[in-house]
Amino acid sequence: LYPPGRIRSSMSSFGSLIVMFGGYASNQKLSSDLFVLDAHSMQWNSPPMSGPLPSARWGHKTVVVEDRLFLFGGDTDTVYSDELYELNLVSMTWSLKEKKDPTPSARWGHAMVAARDG
């Protein structure tokens, strides 16, 4: 199983796994699929997920903190998003995080990094 070619997807590492979400697929379709590459076996898979799944988007960013992948922003082809999703990488369960002031404005093509506190 290989993901179709795409542009402006996101990729983040979790241990020996590389998690890829969304982007514009080579068939000119906006994607909301998630693929995981095991860097040891070099095998791709698309694990089952639950919870409120993020809509298809491109230009979003993801970052991993402990065992959680955070996804922010992106272009849904109708709006720039200011949504923040969390994916528990153990249970593969998505949740949409509640907005609390101050929140970043909607954006795409931005950068996002995880930083240690202190």
Residue frames relative to the residue before (quaternion, step in Angstrom):
aa qw qx qy qz dx dy dz
L 1.0000 0.0000 0.0000 0.0000 0.00 0.00 0.00
Y 0.0101 0.7798 -0.6248 0.0392 3.56 -0.69 1.10
P 0.4584 -0.6522 0.5094 0.3240 3.59 -1.01 0.70
P 0.5222 -0.6097 0.4705 0.3664 3.60 -1.05 0.60
G 0.6298 -0.5249 0.4026 0.4071 3.56 -1.19 0.48
R 0.0520 0.8066 -0.5847 0.0694 3.57 -1.09 0.68
I 0.2579 -0.7310 0.6041 0.1848 3.52 -1.35 0.26
R 0.8559 0.1708 -0.1428 0.4667 3.54 -1.31 0.52
S 0.3035 0.6861 -0.5722 0.3313 3.53 0.93 1.01
S 0.3772 -0.6835 0.5479 0.3005 3.58 -1.26 -0.12
M 0.0665 -0.7724 0.6300 0.0458 3.55 -1.22 0.57
S 0.0342 0.7772 -0.6260 0.0546 3.55 -0.99 0.94
S 0.3770 -0.7337 0.5207 0.2201 3.56 -1.12 0.67
F 0.0504 -0.7481 0.6617 0.0032 3.51 -1.26 0.72
G 0.7828 -0.1380 0.0532 0.6045 3.60 -0.08 1.27
S 0.7837 -0.2551 0.2159 0.5235 3.59 -0.71 -1.06
L 0.5834 0.5750 -0.3715 0.4371 3.59 1.27 0.23
I 0.1723 -0.7367 0.6435 0.1158 3.54 -1.22 0.64
V 0.1768 -0.8093 0.5585 0.0427 3.55 -0.61 1.22
M 0.0787 -0.7966 0.5993 0.0046 3.58 -0.77 1.10
F 0.0324 -0.8029 0.5952 -0.0068 3.57 -0.93 0.96
G 0.9009 0.1097 -0.0600 0.4156 3.50 -1.28 0.73
G 0.3813 0.7094 -0.5562 0.2048 3.51 -1.31 -0.58
Y 0.5328 -0.5602 0.5014 0.3886 3.53 -1.35 -0.12
A 0.3108 -0.7655 0.5387 0.1649 3.57 -0.63 1.15
S 0.6762 -0.5255 0.3486 0.3808 3.55 -1.27 0.46
N 0.6396 0.5054 -0.3317 0.4748 3.61 1.22 -0.30
Q 0.5336 -0.6596 0.3736 0.3749 3.60 1.31 0.38
K 0.5365 0.5968 -0.4115 0.4320 3.59 1.20 0.53
L 0.4539 -0.6510 0.5414 0.2777 3.52 -1.09 0.81
S 0.2330 -0.8249 0.5104 0.0692 3.58 -0.83 1.01
S 0.1076 -0.7574 0.6376 0.0905 3.52 -1.27 0.57
D 0.4411 0.7046 -0.4616 0.3098 3.57 1.16 0.41
L 0.2664 -0.7430 0.5989 0.1354 3.51 -1.31 0.48
F 0.0416 -0.7798 0.6246 -0.0021 3.55 -0.92 0.98
V 0.1791 -0.7712 0.6050 0.0845 3.55 -1.15 0.72
L 0.1713 -0.7655 0.6152 0.0783 3.55 -0.92 1.03
D 0.2651 -0.7207 0.6198 0.1617 3.56 -0.88 1.00
A 0.3487 -0.7866 0.4739 0.1873 3.59 -0.39 1.23
H 0.6125 0.5353 -0.3607 0.4563 3.62 1.20 -0.33
S 0.7792 0.3188 -0.1684 0.5126 3.58 0.78 -1.01
M 0.2935 -0.7714 0.4959 0.2699 3.59 1.31 -0.41
Q 0.4597 0.6521 -0.4537 0.3971 3.56 1.08 0.83
W 0.3000 -0.7368 0.5832 0.1643 3.56 -1.03 0.90
N 0.0575 0.7605 -0.6463 -0.0261 3.55 -1.24 0.45
S 0.2737 -0.7179 0.6141 0.1806 3.52 -1.34 0.31
P 0.1812 -0.8441 0.4942 0.1021 3.59 0.14 1.28
P 0.5360 -0.5906 0.4769 0.3694 3.60 -1.17 0.49
M 0.1257 -0.7892 0.5997 0.0420 3.55 -1.06 0.81
S 0.1721 -0.7640 0.6094 0.1235 3.55 -1.28 0.37
G 0.6178 0.5431 -0.4184 0.3851 3.54 -1.33 0.11
P 0.6755 -0.4685 0.3586 0.4423 3.58 -1.28 -0.08
L 0.2549 -0.8081 0.5162 0.1246 3.57 -0.22 1.30
P 0.5160 -0.6190 0.4811 0.3452 3.60 -1.03 0.69
S 0.5048 -0.6300 0.4923 0.3255 3.56 -1.12 0.64
A 0.6590 -0.4876 0.3876 0.4214 3.55 -1.28 0.32
R 0.1435 0.7910 -0.5778 0.1408 3.56 -0.98 0.90
W 0.1548 -0.7487 0.6336 0.1187 3.52 -1.35 0.23
G 0.7619 0.3640 -0.2702 0.4626 3.56 -1.21 0.46
H 0.4507 0.6577 -0.4556 0.3959 3.60 1.28 0.29
K 0.2691 -0.7429 0.5774 0.2056 3.58 -1.28 0.03
T 0.1463 -0.7599 0.6263 0.0942 3.53 -1.28 0.55
V 0.0106 -0.7594 0.6504 0.0129 3.52 -1.28 0.53
V 0.3071 -0.7466 0.5620 0.1801 3.59 -1.11 0.70
V 0.0301 -0.7460 0.6652 -0.0039 3.53 -1.06 0.95
E 0.8089 -0.0841 -0.0246 0.5814 3.56 -0.49 1.27
D 0.7650 -0.3186 0.2283 0.5110 3.65 -0.54 -1.07
R 0.5951 0.5465 -0.3621 0.4649 3.57 1.17 0.63
L 0.2301 -0.7421 0.6170 0.1247 3.53 -1.02 0.92
F 0.1573 -0.7776 0.6039 0.0763 3.57 -0.84 1.00
L 0.1256 -0.7722 0.6219 0.0343 3.55 -0.97 0.97
F 0.0127 0.8118 -0.5826 0.0363 3.58 -0.81 1.00
G 0.8715 0.1800 -0.1282 0.4378 3.50 -1.23 0.75
G 0.3319 0.7391 -0.5606 0.1712 3.50 -1.29 -0.57
D 0.4246 -0.6635 0.5627 0.2507 3.51 -1.40 0.21
T 0.2237 -0.7971 0.5510 0.1049 3.59 -0.66 1.13
D 0.5325 -0.6187 0.3641 0.4484 3.56 1.39 0.08
T 0.7254 0.3164 -0.2543 0.5559 3.60 1.26 -0.01
V 0.7943 0.0139 0.0071 0.6073 3.59 1.13 -0.67
Y 0.4284 -0.5916 0.5938 0.3376 3.51 -1.37 0.28
S 0.3466 -0.7816 0.4938 0.1583 3.56 -0.84 1.01
D 0.1560 -0.7439 0.6380 0.1230 3.52 -1.27 0.60
E 0.3813 0.7377 -0.4695 0.3001 3.57 1.24 0.47
L 0.1607 -0.7434 0.6419 0.0975 3.52 -1.24 0.70
Y 0.0822 -0.7886 0.6094 0.0042 3.56 -0.68 1.18
E 0.1775 -0.7449 0.6318 0.1207 3.52 -1.27 0.52
L 0.1155 -0.7672 0.6281 0.0591 3.57 -0.97 0.92
N 0.2956 -0.7169 0.6048 0.1813 3.57 -0.72 1.10
L 0.3134 -0.8052 0.4786 0.1562 3.58 -0.44 1.22
V 0.5903 0.5317 -0.3775 0.4758 3.60 1.26 -0.05
S 0.7821 0.3025 -0.1565 0.5219 3.60 0.80 -1.03
M 0.2978 -0.7736 0.4899 0.2698 3.60 1.31 -0.35
T 0.4202 0.6812 -0.4692 0.3731 3.54 0.99 0.98
W 0.2923 -0.7569 0.5672 0.1415 3.55 -0.85 1.09
S 0.0203 0.7517 -0.6578 -0.0417 3.55 -1.28 0.47
L 0.3541 -0.6903 0.5904 0.2225 3.55 -1.17 0.72
K 0.3320 -0.7750 0.5074 0.1779 3.56 -0.62 1.14
E 0.5044 -0.6507 0.4866 0.2922 3.53 -1.08 0.81
K 0.4326 -0.6942 0.5126 0.2610 3.57 -0.99 0.85
K 0.0278 -0.7718 0.6352 -0.0094 3.54 -1.02 0.91
D 0.4711 -0.6864 0.4784 0.2794 3.56 -0.94 0.90
P 0.5857 -0.2722 -0.7633 0.0134 1.51 -1.85 1.60
T 0.1999 -0.7689 0.5949 0.1216 3.58 -1.10 0.68
P 0.5349 -0.6042 0.4651 0.3641 3.59 -1.10 0.57
S 0.5152 -0.6231 0.4854 0.3328 3.56 -1.15 0.57
A 0.6632 -0.4824 0.3863 0.4222 3.54 -1.31 0.31
R 0.1245 0.8030 -0.5719 0.1127 3.58 -1.02 0.79
W 0.0767 -0.7521 0.6477 0.0949 3.53 -1.37 0.21
G 0.7752 0.3372 -0.2551 0.4693 3.56 -1.21 0.49
H 0.4462 0.6976 -0.4366 0.3515 3.57 1.27 0.33
A 0.4295 -0.6449 0.5450 0.3204 3.56 -1.32 -0.19
M 0.0302 -0.7810 0.6237 0.0104 3.56 -1.21 0.53
V 0.0157 0.7941 -0.6066 0.0345 3.59 -0.90 0.94
A 0.3920 -0.6618 0.5778 0.2730 3.54 -1.30 0.39
A 0.0445 -0.7926 0.6081 0.0015 3.57 -0.93 0.90
R 0.4732 -0.6573 0.5052 0.2980 3.54 -1.07 0.73
D 0.3997 -0.6913 0.5511 0.2420 3.53 -1.10 0.76
G 0.8282 0.2326 -0.1748 0.4790 3.58 -0.72 1.06
